[in-house]
Amino acid sequence: MIRVVKASKTYNKGKPNQVDAVNEVTLHVARGEMAVIHGASGSGKTSLLTLIGCISRPTSGEIHVAGKTISRLPEKFMTMHRREHIGIIFQQFNLILDLSVEQNVGLPLFPLNMSKTLISERVDHLLAKMSLSKRRDFLVKQLSGGEQQRVAIARALINNPEILLADEPTAHLDTALTKELMETLAAIKKDARTIVIASHDPLVYNHPFVDRIFEMKDGKVVEE
């Protein structure tokens, strides 16, 4: 489902502030696996995740996601591939605080010209799945951190993606909520989704449903 071949990402190339965020990384994740990219802050986890997620393009190397080589796709087609195949849970959630739970979850579907009825059906299903039905009309800013996390997961799943990416998803959660999140992701994995998590949290990378752990340091995968 995901294959990265000698991929590198360099920022400010040739300048005094050049940063080699990802350095010739090679890895693969099979369909239905849960993988964790593990490493300290600044190791390159998030940069690698953005490459896999069609958010940024590698400086060199190849990346194949859901049957397509995305490394050199034009921006428009990278965006389309992301919308069709990938859901992303951002570290800061990136929710719109002054919109309701229902509006936040359904928002990614509006560019797809989907009918309001179908959008409403998908939103209803995910709110029920995430135990958020009673919060659908609440503004996001009125929710607890754990509830906001569940809204972020529901929004990431609204396009029914084959791949779910999560960037430090437990950064703002206590131990109990972290365990709850991992059980939620384990249940999502049972739907044959491929999950990749960037995290340095032992409650994440030691979870029994994790199939692969990639250890990153200074932009390289130093151990699998």
ABEGO torsion letter per residue (X at the ends): XBBBBGBBBBBGBGBAABBBABBGBBBBBBBGBBBBBBEBBGAGAAAAAAAAAGABBBABEBBBBGGBBAAABBAAAAAAAAAAABBBBBAAGGBBAABBAAAAAAAAAAAAGBBAAAAAAAAAAAAAAAGAAAAAABBAAABBAAAAAAAAAAAAAAAGBABBBBBGAAAABBAAAAAAAAAAAAAAAAAGBBBBBBBABAAAAABAABABBBBBBGGBBABX
